[in-house]
């Protein structure tokens, strides 16, 4: 079956000589993993279009078995270039993508996952990276999973339910605190 959707690139892995495995958070189909054959070849239509944090219109084919789809085409909507201008922005955006991937299973067809990550990445692209952005994202993620309670921090609630959250949170928080404006 061929599907068309809007999606944000969360992760890229090399695949064979010139391809990539692309993890997307899509508006209609949640987390989708596609193989983009030949993407890294010079002159490929996907080169420069499919990249980390990019928002794209994508067309992909679902397999008869398994979950790895085949990417047919992608058209760039937003490259979110400001995320690449500052290492701390890049680290924060990357951590949020990894956090989403570690808590949402492929096939959860909920539009709020895409809305959450797209809004967060757009905000980071237009604002200074701050600790509050990470904490608000964790809270919203916990709420959407039905795990939020004012008695427990959102990160602790996520950690209780999802035992394998991405590494590097404390180091990221330390950098965000060091970068925050002094009052």
C-alpha positions in Angstrom: 0.0 0.0 0.0 1.3 3.5 -0.9 0.8 6.2 1.8 1.3 10.0 1.7 1.9 11.9 5.0 3.7 14.8 6.5 6.6 13.9 8.7 9.6 15.1 10.7 12.9 13.2 10.5 13.9 12.0 13.9 16.9 9.7 13.1 19.0 8.5 10.2 21.2 5.4 10.0 23.3 4.3 7.1 21.9 1.5 5.0 24.1 -0.5 2.6 26.4 1.7 0.4 24.2 4.6 -0.5 21.0 4.3 1.5 19.7 5.3 4.9 17.1 4.0 7.4 15.0 7.1 8.2 12.8 7.3 11.4 9.9 9.7 10.9 7.3 11.1 13.2 4.3 11.5 10.9 1.1 13.4 11.3 -1.2 10.5 10.4 0.7 7.3 11.1 2.9 8.0 14.1 6.5 6.7 14.1 7.3 5.2 10.7 10.7 3.7 9.6 11.6 3.9 5.9 14.5 2.7 3.9 15.7 5.5 1.5 17.7 3.6 -1.1 20.3 5.6 -3.0 19.7 8.7 -0.9 23.4 9.3 -0.5 24.3 9.0 -4.2 25.3 12.2 -5.9 22.3 13.7 -7.7 19.7 11.8 -5.7 16.4 13.5 -5.5 16.4 12.8 -1.7 19.8 14.3 -1.1 19.4 17.5 0.9 15.7 16.9 1.4 15.7 14.1 3.9 17.9 15.2 6.8 17.7 15.3 10.6 14.8 17.6 11.8 13.5 18.3 8.3 9.8 18.4 7.9 8.7 16.8 4.6 5.8 15.6 2.6 6.6 11.9 2.1 5.2 9.1 0.0 6.2 5.6 1.1 5.2 2.0 0.5 4.3 -0.3 3.3 5.7 -3.9 3.3 3.6 -7.0 3.2 5.4 -8.1 6.4 7.4 -6.2 9.0 7.6 -2.5 9.7 10.3 -1.2 7.4 8.6 0.8 4.7 10.2 2.0 1.4 10.5 5.7 0.9 9.3 6.7 -2.6 9.5 10.5 -2.6 9.9 13.4 -0.2 9.4 17.1 -0.6 10.9 19.5 1.8 8.5 21.7 3.8 10.9 23.1 6.4 14.6 22.4 7.0 14.7 24.1 10.4 18.1 25.4 9.6 18.6 27.4 12.9 18.9 24.1 14.7 22.2 23.7 13.0 23.6 27.1 13.9 24.2 26.4 17.6 25.5 23.2 19.3 23.2 23.5 22.3 20.1 23.9 20.1 21.3 20.8 18.1 21.8 18.8 21.3 18.4 19.8 22.7 16.6 19.0 19.5 18.4 15.7 19.2 17.6 14.7 22.8 13.9 15.4 22.3 13.8 13.3 19.1 15.5 10.4 20.9 13.2 10.8 23.9 10.1 10.6 21.6 11.5 7.6 19.8 12.2 5.8 23.1 8.6 6.2 24.4 6.4 5.9 21.3 6.0 2.6 19.5 5.8 2.5 15.7 2.2 2.2 14.5 0.7 4.4 17.2 -1.4 6.5 14.8 -1.9 9.5 17.0 -1.5 13.0 15.5 -0.4 14.5 18.9 3.1 12.9 18.6 3.8 14.8 15.4 2.3 18.0 16.8 4.4 17.7 19.9 7.8 17.2 18.3 7.2 19.6 15.4 6.1 22.4 17.8 9.1 21.7 20.0 11.6 21.8 17.1 10.0 24.9 15.6 10.3 26.6 19.1 13.9 25.6 19.6 14.7 26.9 16.1 13.3 30.3 16.9 14.2 30.7 20.6 17.3 30.3 22.8 17.7 26.8 24.1 16.5 26.6 27.8 16.0 24.1 30.5 12.2 24.9 30.6 11.8 23.7 27.0 13.1 20.2 28.0 11.0 20.1 31.1 7.9 21.2 29.3 8.4 18.6 26.6 8.8 15.9 29.2 5.6 17.1 31.0 3.6 17.1 27.7 5.0 13.7 26.8 4.0 12.3 30.2 0.5 13.8 29.9 0.0 12.3 26.4 1.1 8.9 27.7 -1.3 9.3 30.7 1.5 9.2 33.2 1.6 12.8 34.5 1.0 13.4 38.1 1.8 16.6 40.0 3.3 14.4 42.8 6.0 13.0 40.5 8.3 14.9 38.1 7.5 14.1 34.5 11.0 12.7 33.9 10.6 10.3 36.9 7.1 9.3 35.7 8.5 8.5 32.2 11.5 6.7 33.7 9.2 4.5 35.8 7.2 3.4 32.8 9.9 3.4 30.1 13.1 2.0 31.7 15.3 2.9 28.7 15.3 6.6 28.2 18.1 8.3 26.2 21.4 9.0 27.9 22.8 12.5 28.3 19.9 14.2 30.0 21.8 15.4 33.1 24.7 16.7 31.0 22.3 18.5 28.6 20.6 20.1 31.6 23.9 21.2 33.0 24.8 22.9 29.6 21.3 24.5 29.4 21.7 25.9 33.0 25.2 27.2 32.2 23.8 28.9 29.1 20.8 30.5 30.7 20.8 34.3 31.3 21.7 35.2 34.8 19.1 37.1 36.8 
